[in-house]
Amino acid sequence: QHFQQENAQVPVVNYNGFFGFVASCAGLLNLAVLLDCFRRQQVPAIPYTQLFCDDRLNFVRKPLRLPLRHALLLGANEAGNYYALVIKGGPGE
């Protein structure tokens, strides 16, 4: 609830749902997508996604163009390893 109240404008995506989850490469896939987001300054939507279960989240259903400077990459695998990376980037960086 706190996240939604303070940061309702933050776009929320999950690209593993489109490509399928493969534990050995999921983190690299997400990193590649984030680098492309920085390059294009656009957050791509997951194709064929129309509805999301909670309207309080800014779940990206169509491409969203906005200035990107930072991204939070979260992940986990079946072995119980978790990671969280803050990635700094932007146009020309």
GROMACS elastic network, one bead per residue, 0.5 to 0.9 nm:
[ bonds ]
;  ai    aj funct       b0    kb
    1     4     6  0.53473   500
    1     5     6  0.63907   500
    1     6     6  0.88385   500
    1    56     6  0.88345   500
    2     5     6  0.51792   500
    2     6     6  0.61792   500
    2     7     6  0.82617   500
    3     6     6  0.53470   500
    3     7     6  0.55331   500
    3     8     6  0.71280   500
    4     7     6  0.54010   500
    4     9     6  0.84346   500
    4    10     6  0.88386   500
    4    56     6  0.61814   500
    4    57     6  0.64891   500
    4    58     6  0.88700   500
    5     8     6  0.60631   500
    5    56     6  0.86203   500
    6     9     6  0.86799   500
    7    10     6  0.56793   500
    7    57     6  0.89982   500
    8    11     6  0.81554   500
    8    56     6  0.69743   500
    8    57     6  0.62972   500
    8    58     6  0.64002   500
    9    57     6  0.80896   500
    9    58     6  0.61894   500
   10    57     6  0.80151   500
   10    58     6  0.62876   500
   10    59     6  0.86762   500
   11    43     6  0.79299   500
   11    57     6  0.77120   500
   11    58     6  0.50245   500
   11    59     6  0.58709   500
   11    60     6  0.60362   500
   11    64     6  0.83940   500
   12    57     6  0.69595   500
   12    58     6  0.57431   500
   12    60     6  0.60261   500
   13    43     6  0.85205   500
   13    44     6  0.85653   500
   13    45     6  0.73457   500
   13    46     6  0.75039   500
   13    58     6  0.87059   500
   13    59     6  0.60220   500
   13    60     6  0.59909   500
   13    61     6  0.87052   500
   14    17     6  0.60032   500
   14    18     6  0.78699   500
   14    30     6  0.87098   500
   14    46     6  0.75664   500
   14    59     6  0.89894   500
   15    18     6  0.54205   500
   15    19     6  0.65447   500
   15    20     6  0.82854   500
   15    29     6  0.84497   500
   15    30     6  0.70402   500
   15    33     6  0.81672   500
   15    45     6  0.84630   500
   15    46     6  0.64503   500
   16    19     6  0.52216   500
   16    20     6  0.52433   500
   16    21     6  0.53611   500
   16    22     6  0.83781   500
   16    26     6  0.69467   500
   16    29     6  0.81349   500
   16    30     6  0.76900   500
   17    20     6  0.54651   500
   17    21     6  0.69754   500
   17    46     6  0.80507   500
   18    21     6  0.85773   500
   18    46     6  0.63832   500
   18    47     6  0.73342   500
   19    22     6  0.88525   500
   19    29     6  0.89213   500
   20    26     6  0.87083   500
   21    24     6  0.89191   500
   21    25     6  0.82638   500
   21    26     6  0.62862   500
   22    25     6  0.57901   500
   22    26     6  0.56438   500
   23    26     6  0.53747   500
   23    27     6  0.78297   500
   23    76     6  0.82972   500
   23    77     6  0.58193   500
   23    78     6  0.73462   500
   24    27     6  0.77275   500
   24    28     6  0.84901   500
   24    77     6  0.84237   500
   25    28     6  0.52919   500
   25    29     6  0.61220   500
   25    30     6  0.86925   500
   26    29     6  0.51120   500
   26    30     6  0.62188   500
   26    31     6  0.86052   500
   26    75     6  0.81220   500
   26    77     6  0.87568   500
   27    30     6  0.51690   500
   27    31     6  0.61368   500
   27    32     6  0.86180   500
   27    73     6  0.83612   500
   27    74     6  0.84221   500
   27    75     6  0.68118   500
   27    76     6  0.85911   500
   28    32     6  0.60758   500
   28    33     6  0.85870   500
   29    32     6  0.51081   500
   29    33     6  0.62606   500
   29    34     6  0.86545   500
   30    33     6  0.51107   500
   30    34     6  0.61718   500
   30    35     6  0.86734   500
   30    73     6  0.73813   500
   30    74     6  0.89511   500
   30    75     6  0.89962   500
   31    34     6  0.50303   500
   31    35     6  0.61793   500
   31    36     6  0.86327   500
   31    73     6  0.75190   500
   32    35     6  0.51795   500
   32    36     6  0.63020   500
   32    37     6  0.86570   500
   33    36     6  0.51244   500
   33    37     6  0.61871   500
   33    38     6  0.88018   500
   33    44     6  0.88001   500
   34    38     6  0.63188   500
   34    39     6  0.86186   500
   34    43     6  0.84616   500
   34    71     6  0.74556   500
   34    73     6  0.82767   500
   34    87     6  0.85412   500
   35    38     6  0.51682   500
   35    39     6  0.62338   500
   35    40     6  0.87212   500
   35    89     6  0.79665   500
   36    40     6  0.60971   500
   36    41     6  0.80984   500
   36    42     6  0.83199   500
   36    43     6  0.88672   500
   37    40     6  0.52697   500
   37    41     6  0.54292   500
   37    42     6  0.52017   500
   37    43     6  0.55960   500
   37    44     6  0.74193   500
   37    68     6  0.77294   500
   37    90     6  0.88459   500
   38    42     6  0.70904   500
   38    43     6  0.85417   500
   38    67     6  0.84529   500
   38    68     6  0.60590   500
   38    69     6  0.74361   500
   38    70     6  0.86211   500
   38    71     6  0.89884   500
   38    89     6  0.61207   500
   38    90     6  0.51451   500
   38    91     6  0.64318   500
   38    92     6  0.87473   500
   38    93     6  0.84221   500
   39    42     6  0.80382   500
   39    89     6  0.85544   500
   39    90     6  0.68917   500
   39    91     6  0.59908   500
   39    92     6  0.74165   500
   39    93     6  0.84226   500
   40    43     6  0.82698   500
   40    65     6  0.84385   500
   40    90     6  0.89881   500
   40    91     6  0.77879   500
   41    64     6  0.87849   500
   41    65     6  0.61694   500
   41    66     6  0.60469   500
   41    67     6  0.56964   500
   41    68     6  0.57572   500
   41    69     6  0.88635   500
   41    90     6  0.73039   500
   41    91     6  0.70530   500
   42    63     6  0.67860   500
   42    64     6  0.55433   500
   42    66     6  0.59424   500
   42    67     6  0.76213   500
   42    68     6  0.75963   500
   43    60     6  0.77022   500
   43    62     6  0.85934   500
   43    63     6  0.57065   500
   43    64     6  0.50100   500
   43    65     6  0.62796   500
   43    66     6  0.76859   500
   43    68     6  0.87179   500
   44    47     6  0.87111   500
   44    60     6  0.74898   500
   44    61     6  0.83314   500
   44    62     6  0.68638   500
   44    64     6  0.64163   500
   44    65     6  0.85063   500
   45    48     6  0.87341   500
   45    49     6  0.77905   500
   45    59     6  0.86038   500
   45    60     6  0.52492   500
   45    61     6  0.50186   500
   45    64     6  0.75018   500
   46    49     6  0.58887   500
   46    60     6  0.73716   500
   46    61     6  0.64653   500
   46    62     6  0.76451   500
   46    63     6  0.86283   500
   47    50     6  0.86513   500
   47    61     6  0.77312   500
   47    62     6  0.81697   500
   48    61     6  0.82008   500
   49    52     6  0.78921   500
   49    60     6  0.85995   500
   49    61     6  0.58307   500
   49    62     6  0.85094   500
   50    61     6  0.62286   500
   50    62     6  0.89249   500
   51    54     6  0.87631   500
   51    55     6  0.89067   500
   51    59     6  0.88230   500
   51    61     6  0.78076   500
   52    55     6  0.68850   500
   52    57     6  0.85586   500
   52    59     6  0.69708   500
   52    61     6  0.87407   500
   54    57     6  0.61220   500
   54    58     6  0.89233   500
   54    59     6  0.86219   500
   55    58     6  0.72472   500
   55    59     6  0.80686   500
   56    59     6  0.87456   500
   58    61     6  0.88492   500
   60    63     6  0.70106   500
   60    64     6  0.71568   500
   61    64     6  0.85611   500
   65    68     6  0.88115   500
   67    90     6  0.76693   500
   67    91     6  0.85284   500
   68    71     6  0.76311   500
   68    88     6  0.88690   500
   68    89     6  0.73096   500
   68    90     6  0.57784   500
   68    91     6  0.81142   500
   69    87     6  0.83603   500
   69    88     6  0.58927   500
   69    89     6  0.51529   500
   69    91     6  0.82848   500
   70    86     6  0.67661   500
   70    87     6  0.55280   500
   70    89     6  0.60137   500
   70    90     6  0.76589   500
   71    85     6  0.81072   500
   71    86     6  0.57211   500
   71    87     6  0.52072   500
   71    88     6  0.67019   500
   71    89     6  0.81516   500
   72    84     6  0.68723   500
   72    85     6  0.57577   500
   72    87     6  0.63497   500
   73    83     6  0.78945   500
   73    84     6  0.55991   500
   73    85     6  0.51207   500
   73    86     6  0.63825   500
   73    87     6  0.74296   500
   74    82     6  0.76729   500
   74    83     6  0.57535   500
   74    85     6  0.66093   500
   74    86     6  0.88956   500
   75    81     6  0.83636   500
   75    82     6  0.57252   500
   75    83     6  0.53392   500
   75    84     6  0.66023   500
   76    79     6  0.82044   500
   76    80     6  0.65848   500
   76    81     6  0.55115   500
   76    83     6  0.63136   500
   76    84     6  0.89858   500
   77    80     6  0.56940   500
   77    81     6  0.56130   500
   77    82     6  0.67802   500
   78    81     6  0.73768   500
   79    82     6  0.89867   500
   88    93     6  0.85773   500
   89    92     6  0.82030   500
   89    93     6  0.55007   500
   90    93     6  0.53009   500
